Amino acid sequence: MSKVTSKLQVTIPKAIAEQYSIAPGDELEWVPAADSVRIVPAKARKRAGSAAARLRLFDAATERQRQREAGAPTPPAAAERGWTREELYERARPR
C-alpha cells in the first residue's frame, strides 16, 4: 500500500514497478475510470532487442573500456612518489 505525500507524490511498490518495467524517469498517465484511477505507462520501455543484440552491445562497451584502460597511464611506484603509504598513516596520528 502506498501513501500520498504532502507534495502529492506516490511511491510505486517495487514488485509492481518491476512487473511492468517502470523505472525512475518514466512518465505515467493518470486516467480517471469511474470510481477509480488507472495508471498507465506513457511509453513502454524498449529493450535493446534480442539476447544476441544485447550481447553485441555489451561486447562493444567492453572493448571501449579495454581501449580506455590501455591508454591510461600507470600510477607511479612508491619510490617515485617520494612518500609511502605507511608515512601517511604516521602523519595522521596525533602527537
N, C-alpha and C positions, 0 to 999 in steps of 0.2 A: 504494500500500500504506500502511496506517495502523498506528501503534503504539499500544499501550495504555500510558498514563502510570502513574506510581506511585499516582495517585488513581483509577485505573481509568476514566479518561476516554479517549474515542476521537475522532479528528478524521475527519470525513466528507470525502472528496475533493470539491473544488469542482464538478467535472464531474457527479458523481453527485447532489450536492445540487441543482444547477440542473436536471438532468434530471427529478428527482422533486419539484421545488418545495419543498425542505426549507430552512427559514430559521432563523436564531437564535431561540430561544424555542419552537420547535415541539417537541411531545412525540413520542417514538418508542417503539414497543413492541419488546421483545427476546423473540422466540419461539423456544424450543428446537425443532429439527427434525432428529431422528435424530442424525447426527454433525456437524451444523452449527447455526448460529443465523441466524434470519431477522430482519431489522429492518424493521418496518412502521410508517409514519407513523400515529399515533393518529387524526388527523383530516387529511383533505386540505384544504389551504388553499383557501378560497373566493375567487374573483376577484370584482371589483366588478360583473361582468356583461359585457354586450356592449361593443363599442367605443363605441357611442353613449352607454351609461350611464357609462362611464369618462370620456368627453369632457364630459358634463354635470357630473360631479363636479369635473373639472379646471377647467371654466369657473366653477363656483361658488367654488372656492378662489381663483381668480384675482381674482374680483370682491371677495371678502373682503379680499384683500391690497391691492387698489386703495383700498378704503374705509379701511383702516388707514393707508395712506400719505397719503391726502388729509387725514386728521385729525392727522397728525404735524406738530409744529412744525418750521419750517426752522431750521437751525443759524445762529447769529449770524455776521455778517460779521466779517472780521478787525479792522476799526476798532472795532467794538463790544466785542470781547473785551478790548481793552487790551494785546494781545500778538500777535505774528505767528509763523508757523512758523519763520522764519529766526532769530528771537530764541531760540527753544527750542534750536536747534542751537548757537547761540553759548553759551548757558548750559551745555550739556552738555560742551563742550570743556574739557580740562584747562588750568589757568592756568599 
